[in-house]
């Protein structure tokens, strides 16, 4: 299989496992496609020249994670419309859920998979959203 354009996983695990007619996606974050785990590769996070955090754009992370999921699905014989289940992890439900819900509605206006959204204390890098998905193969 060709090298994936998706961001590299943050550990020793695959982004995708096929089982029967299903694709199971490991947690996918918003890092820039074809990047590593460095903080500079996280959309919506801005740092000054000294490495101090100066701004945060959750919507940018939200859109980026959806695009990464699309990319992974398409590279592995599925598509956005074939998603059947989405579990979303947010690090700040109170601050981010309204934005997440609005952007989610844009991306899922026709296909509406089952969905669970949970708040977690932290994710393995300074991201604010991660998706774990199940999709049918095309």
N, C-alpha and C positions, 0 to 999 in steps of 0.2 A: 504494500500500500504506500502511496505517496506520503511525504512528510506533511503533517497537518499544518494549516495556517492558523489554527487556534492558539491562544496563549499556552505556554507549557504548564502542565500540572505542577503544583507546588511540592509534590512528593512522588514517591514511587507507586503510582497508580495510573490506570488508564482513564481517559475521559469517557470512554464508551465501552460497554460490554454488550454483545449481542446474545440473546437467548430466545430461541424460536423466532417468532415474528416481531420481537420487541428489541428496542435499544434502551439500555439503562445508562443515563449520563451521571457521572460523578458530579460533585459540586462544581459549578462553573461560575467564575467571578467576572468582573468587568475589565480585567486587564486588556491592554491593547493586543490585537491579534499578532501572532508571531513574536511575542515578547516573553521575557522571563518574569521573575517574581518581584523585580525591583519596584519600589514605590513610584518611581518616575513613570512607570508604565500603567498607572491607574488613572483613568479619565476622571476629571472633576476635582482632583487634588492638585493644589498649587503650592509651591514652596518658594521662599526667597533664596537669594544666593548663598545664604548661610545654612540652608536646609531646614529653616523654620517654617512650619505650616502657616499659610496665609489665607487660603480660601478652600471652600468645599462646595461641589455641585452634585447633589445626589441624583438629580435627573440625568446627568451625563453618565453616571455609573449605571443607572437603571437601563438606559438605552443601550449602552455598551454590552451589558450582560445579555440582553435579549439578542443582540446581533451575534454575540459569541455562540449562544445556543443554536441559533439558525445555522451558522457556519459549521458547527460540529455535526448537526443533524444532516445537512446537505452533503458533507464529506463522507458520511457513513450510510448513505442509502435511504434517508428519510427526509422529512421536511417539516416546516413549522406547523402546517396543517395536520400533521400526523401525531402531534403531541396529545397524550391521553391523561397525563398527570404531571403537575408542577408543584414542587415544594420550594417555598421561598424562605430564605433566612435573612432577616433584617437585624441590624445591630441597634436600631433605635426606632421602634414601632411608632411611638408618639410623634417624633419629628418627621419620619419618612413615609408612613403608610399612605397618606393622602396622595402624595406625588406618585408613589409606586402604583397605587390603584388607578390613577388617571392614565399613566403611561401604559400600564398593563391593558387597559380597555382599548387603547389605540392598537396595540399589537395583536390582541385577541378579539377583535370585533366580530369575526365570523367563527373561527374555531375557538371553542371554549372547553378546554380540558378541565378535569378536576383540579382543585387548587387548595393548598394549605399554606398559610403564611405564619411563621413563628418568629419571635424575637429571640436572639441569642446574645450572650454577653460580649462575644468577640468572634471574629473570623481570623484565619491564619495570616492575614496581612491587613493593612489599614483600609480594607474595602468595607462597604456598608451593606452590600447585598450579594447573595449567592443563590443560585438556582440548582436544584436537583430534579431531573426530568426523566420521564418514561415516554417513549414514542413508538409508534408502529413503524415497521419498515415499509417503504413504498412498494 
